[in-house]
Amino acid sequence: MAKDAISVIMERRSVRKYVDKPVPDEDLKTILEAGRQAPSAANRQPWHFVVVRDPERRKQVAEACSNQTWMADAGVIIAGIGKPAVSEKWYPVDVGIAMQNMILAATALGYGTCWIGAFDEQKVAQLLGVPDDCKVVALTPVGAPAEQPAARPRQSLSEFASAERYGDEFA
Ligand SMILES: Cc1cc2nc3c(=O)[nH]c(=O)nc-3n(C[C@H](O)[C@H](O)[C@H](O)COP(=O)(O)O)c2cc1C
Protein backbone atom coordinates (compact mmCIF):
# COMPACT_ATOMS: atom_id res chain seq x y z
CA MET A 1 0.00 0.00 0.00
CA ALA A 2 1.23 3.50 -0.77
CA LYS A 3 2.49 5.46 2.20
CA ASP A 4 0.29 8.27 3.44
CA ALA A 5 1.21 11.85 2.58
CA ILE A 6 2.28 12.84 6.09
CA SER A 7 4.71 9.89 6.40
CA VAL A 8 6.19 10.69 3.00
CA ILE A 9 6.69 14.36 3.94
CA MET A 10 8.31 13.39 7.25
CA GLU A 11 10.56 10.70 5.73
CA ARG A 12 11.87 12.60 2.70
CA ARG A 13 15.57 13.45 2.86
CA SER A 14 18.05 14.91 0.41
CA VAL A 15 19.83 11.82 -0.93
CA ARG A 16 23.31 12.34 -2.37
CA LYS A 17 24.33 8.70 -3.00
CA TYR A 18 22.61 6.45 -5.52
CA VAL A 19 22.70 2.96 -6.96
CA ASP A 20 22.93 3.42 -10.72
CA LYS A 21 19.91 1.54 -12.03
CA PRO A 22 17.06 2.57 -14.29
CA VAL A 23 13.78 3.97 -12.97
CA PRO A 24 10.97 1.99 -14.65
CA ASP A 25 8.79 4.02 -17.03
CA GLU A 26 5.69 3.23 -15.00
CA ASP A 27 7.20 4.90 -11.91
CA LEU A 28 8.45 7.82 -13.97
CA LYS A 29 4.96 8.35 -15.34
CA THR A 30 3.51 8.35 -11.83
CA ILE A 31 6.13 10.89 -10.75
CA LEU A 32 5.45 13.15 -13.76
CA GLU A 33 1.71 12.83 -13.23
CA ALA A 34 2.16 14.07 -9.65
CA GLY A 35 3.82 17.17 -11.10
CA ARG A 36 1.18 17.60 -13.77
CA GLN A 37 -1.53 17.71 -11.11
CA ALA A 38 0.16 20.54 -9.18
CA PRO A 39 -1.71 23.80 -8.74
CA SER A 40 -0.44 26.89 -10.56
CA ALA A 41 -1.45 30.54 -10.58
CA ALA A 42 -4.58 30.93 -12.76
CA ASN A 43 -3.88 27.34 -13.85
CA ARG A 44 -1.36 28.68 -16.35
CA GLN A 45 1.02 25.73 -15.88
CA PRO A 46 4.08 27.77 -16.89
CA TRP A 47 6.41 24.79 -16.85
CA HIS A 48 8.14 22.05 -18.74
CA PHE A 49 10.12 19.14 -17.33
CA VAL A 50 13.03 17.45 -19.05
CA VAL A 51 13.66 13.85 -18.00
CA VAL A 52 17.29 12.86 -18.51
CA ARG A 53 17.95 9.11 -18.60
CA ASP A 54 20.95 8.90 -20.91
CA PRO A 55 24.03 8.15 -18.72
CA GLU A 56 26.39 10.42 -20.66
CA ARG A 57 23.95 13.35 -20.58
CA ARG A 58 23.32 12.73 -16.85
CA LYS A 59 27.06 13.07 -16.33
CA GLN A 60 27.22 16.30 -18.31
CA VAL A 61 24.24 17.73 -16.41
CA ALA A 62 25.82 16.79 -13.07
CA GLU A 63 29.02 18.58 -14.12
CA ALA A 64 26.97 21.66 -15.04
CA CYS A 65 25.48 21.49 -11.53
CA SER A 66 28.64 22.73 -9.79
CA ASN A 67 30.25 19.37 -10.46
CA GLN A 68 27.86 17.50 -8.14
CA THR A 69 28.97 14.29 -9.86
CA TRP A 70 26.99 12.00 -7.53
CA MET A 71 23.80 13.18 -9.26
CA ALA A 72 24.76 11.19 -12.35
CA ASP A 73 24.48 7.88 -10.44
CA ALA A 74 20.72 8.30 -10.10
CA GLY A 75 18.77 6.60 -12.89
CA VAL A 76 17.11 9.86 -13.86
CA ILE A 77 17.64 13.59 -13.52
CA ILE A 78 14.57 15.79 -13.87
CA ALA A 79 15.02 19.45 -14.78
CA GLY A 80 12.22 21.89 -13.98
CA ILE A 81 11.93 24.65 -16.58
CA GLY A 82 9.82 27.78 -16.18
CA LYS A 83 8.10 29.84 -18.86
CA PRO A 84 8.19 33.54 -17.89
CA ALA A 85 6.22 34.43 -21.02
CA VAL A 86 3.31 32.37 -19.66
CA SER A 87 3.49 33.59 -16.05
CA GLU A 88 6.26 36.07 -15.37
CA LYS A 89 5.47 36.55 -11.70
CA TRP A 90 4.60 33.02 -10.65
CA TYR A 91 6.67 30.63 -12.73
CA PRO A 92 9.32 30.02 -10.01
CA VAL A 93 6.63 29.22 -7.44
CA ASP A 94 4.63 27.06 -9.84
CA VAL A 95 7.65 25.06 -11.01
CA GLY A 96 8.68 24.66 -7.37
CA ILE A 97 5.29 23.29 -6.38
CA ALA A 98 5.27 20.82 -9.28
CA MET A 99 8.84 19.73 -8.50
CA GLN A 100 7.96 19.14 -4.86
CA ASN A 101 4.91 17.11 -5.91
CA MET A 102 7.23 14.95 -8.01
CA ILE A 103 9.79 14.67 -5.22
CA LEU A 104 7.13 13.52 -2.78
CA ALA A 105 5.69 11.03 -5.28
CA ALA A 106 9.21 9.68 -5.89
CA THR A 107 9.74 9.40 -2.13
CA ALA A 108 6.45 7.47 -1.79
CA LEU A 109 7.71 5.05 -4.45
CA GLY A 110 10.95 4.48 -2.52
CA TYR A 111 13.28 6.71 -4.60
CA GLY A 112 15.81 9.20 -3.35
CA THR A 113 15.77 12.79 -4.61
CA CYS A 114 17.61 16.03 -3.90
CA TRP A 115 16.65 19.55 -4.84
CA ILE A 116 19.45 21.03 -6.95
CA GLY A 117 19.72 24.79 -7.05
CA ALA A 118 23.45 25.05 -7.69
CA PHE A 119 23.82 24.94 -11.46
CA ASP A 120 25.16 26.94 -14.37
CA GLU A 121 21.95 27.89 -16.10
CA GLN A 122 23.52 28.50 -19.48
CA LYS A 123 25.28 25.14 -19.48
CA VAL A 124 22.19 23.20 -18.34
CA ALA A 125 20.00 25.03 -20.85
CA GLN A 126 22.42 24.28 -23.65
CA LEU A 127 22.76 20.59 -22.72
CA LEU A 128 19.00 20.14 -22.57
CA GLY A 129 18.05 22.31 -25.55
CA VAL A 130 16.00 24.68 -23.40
CA PRO A 131 14.53 27.55 -25.51
CA ASP A 132 15.95 31.03 -24.91
CA ASP A 133 12.70 32.38 -23.45
CA CYS A 134 12.59 29.68 -20.74
CA LYS A 135 14.36 29.52 -17.36
CA VAL A 136 15.87 26.52 -15.59
CA VAL A 137 14.42 26.70 -12.07
CA ALA A 138 15.73 23.57 -10.34
CA LEU A 139 16.71 19.96 -10.90
CA THR A 140 16.47 16.74 -8.97
CA PRO A 141 18.00 13.33 -9.36
CA VAL A 142 15.56 10.45 -8.93
CA GLY A 143 17.07 7.07 -8.18
CA ALA A 144 17.53 4.09 -5.93
CA PRO A 145 19.00 5.51 -2.72
CA ALA A 146 22.38 4.20 -1.50
CA GLU A 147 22.18 6.08 1.79
CA GLN A 148 19.57 6.88 4.40
CA PRO A 149 20.48 10.32 5.70
CA ALA A 150 19.40 11.40 9.16
CA ALA A 151 16.92 14.25 9.49
CA ARG A 152 18.54 17.69 9.20
CA PRO A 153 17.79 20.23 11.94
CA ARG A 154 14.80 22.52 11.58
CA GLN A 155 13.68 25.70 13.32
CA SER A 156 11.61 25.28 16.45
CA LEU A 157 7.87 25.71 16.12
CA SER A 158 8.05 29.11 17.86
CA GLU A 159 10.68 30.35 15.39
CA PHE A 160 8.71 28.95 12.51
CA ALA A 161 5.15 30.02 13.26
CA SER A 162 3.13 32.58 15.20
CA ALA A 163 -0.44 32.71 16.37
CA GLU A 164 -2.58 35.53 14.99
CA ARG A 165 0.25 38.09 14.70
CA TYR A 166 3.92 37.73 13.70
CA GLY A 167 5.96 37.02 16.84
CA ASP A 168 3.06 35.97 19.09
CA GLU A 169 3.83 32.47 20.32
CA PHE A 170 1.96 29.61 18.75
CA ALA A 171 0.76 27.40 21.57
C1 LIG B 1 16.04 25.44 -3.63
C2 LIG B 1 16.97 24.38 -3.10
C3 LIG B 1 18.22 24.22 -3.67
C4 LIG B 1 19.07 23.22 -3.21
N1 LIG B 1 20.26 22.99 -3.87
C5 LIG B 1 21.04 21.96 -3.51
C6 LIG B 1 22.20 21.62 -4.27
O1 LIG B 1 22.52 22.24 -5.28
N2 LIG B 1 22.93 20.56 -3.84
C7 LIG B 1 22.60 19.81 -2.76
O2 LIG B 1 23.31 18.86 -2.45
N3 LIG B 1 21.48 20.09 -2.02
C8 LIG B 1 20.70 21.14 -2.37
N4 LIG B 1 19.54 21.39 -1.68
C9 LIG B 1 19.15 20.51 -0.57
C10 LIG B 1 19.24 21.19 0.80
O3 LIG B 1 20.59 21.30 1.16
C11 LIG B 1 18.44 20.35 1.81
O4 LIG B 1 17.08 20.32 1.43
C12 LIG B 1 18.53 20.89 3.24
O5 LIG B 1 19.86 20.83 3.72
C13 LIG B 1 17.64 20.09 4.20
O6 LIG B 1 17.94 18.71 4.18
P1 LIG B 1 16.84 17.64 3.79
O7 LIG B 1 16.37 17.94 2.38
O8 LIG B 1 17.51 16.29 3.88
O9 LIG B 1 15.71 17.79 4.77
C14 LIG B 1 18.69 22.40 -2.11
C15 LIG B 1 17.42 22.58 -1.55
C16 LIG B 1 16.57 23.53 -2.03
C17 LIG B 1 15.18 23.64 -1.44
The ligand as a MOL file (V3000), in Angstrom:
LIG
                    3D

  0  0  0     0  0            999 V3000
M  V30 BEGIN CTAB
M  V30 COUNTS 31 33 0 0 0
M  V30 BEGIN ATOM
M  V30 1 C 16.0370 25.4400 -3.6330 0
M  V30 2 C 16.9690 24.3800 -3.1000 0
M  V30 3 C 18.2190 24.2200 -3.6680 0
M  V30 4 C 19.0720 23.2190 -3.2140 0
M  V30 5 N 20.2560 22.9930 -3.8710 0
M  V30 6 C 21.0440 21.9590 -3.5090 0
M  V30 7 C 22.1960 21.6220 -4.2660 0
M  V30 8 O 22.5230 22.2360 -5.2810 0
M  V30 9 N 22.9330 20.5610 -3.8440 0
M  V30 10 C 22.6020 19.8100 -2.7610 0
M  V30 11 O 23.3140 18.8600 -2.4530 0
M  V30 12 N 21.4840 20.0940 -2.0230 0
M  V30 13 C 20.7050 21.1400 -2.3700 0
M  V30 14 N 19.5390 21.3850 -1.6820 0
M  V30 15 C 19.1480 20.5120 -0.5670 0
M  V30 16 C 19.2430 21.1910 0.8020 0
M  V30 17 O 20.5930 21.3040 1.1640 0
M  V30 18 C 18.4400 20.3510 1.8120 0
M  V30 19 O 17.0840 20.3230 1.4280 0
M  V30 20 C 18.5310 20.8850 3.2430 0
M  V30 21 O 19.8590 20.8310 3.7160 0
M  V30 22 C 17.6420 20.0900 4.2040 0
M  V30 23 O 17.9430 18.7120 4.1770 0
M  V30 24 P 16.8360 17.6400 3.7880 0
M  V30 25 O 16.3680 17.9410 2.3840 0
M  V30 26 O 17.5130 16.2920 3.8790 0
M  V30 27 O 15.7110 17.7880 4.7690 0
M  V30 28 C 18.6890 22.3970 -2.1130 0
M  V30 29 C 17.4240 22.5750 -1.5470 0
M  V30 30 C 16.5680 23.5330 -2.0310 0
M  V30 31 C 15.1820 23.6410 -1.4380 0
M  V30 END ATOM
M  V30 BEGIN BOND
M  V30 1 1 1 2
M  V30 2 1 2 3
M  V30 3 2 2 30
M  V30 4 2 3 4
M  V30 5 1 4 5
M  V30 6 1 4 28
M  V30 7 2 5 6
M  V30 8 1 6 7
M  V30 9 1 6 13
M  V30 10 2 7 8
M  V30 11 1 7 9
M  V30 12 1 9 10
M  V30 13 2 10 11
M  V30 14 1 10 12
M  V30 15 2 12 13
M  V30 16 1 13 14
M  V30 17 1 14 15
M  V30 18 1 14 28
M  V30 19 1 15 16
M  V30 20 1 16 17
M  V30 21 1 16 18
M  V30 22 1 18 19
M  V30 23 1 18 20
M  V30 24 1 20 21
M  V30 25 1 20 22
M  V30 26 1 22 23
M  V30 27 1 23 24
M  V30 28 2 24 25
M  V30 29 1 24 26
M  V30 30 1 24 27
M  V30 31 2 28 29
M  V30 32 1 29 30
M  V30 33 1 30 31
M  V30 END BOND
M  V30 END CTAB
M  END
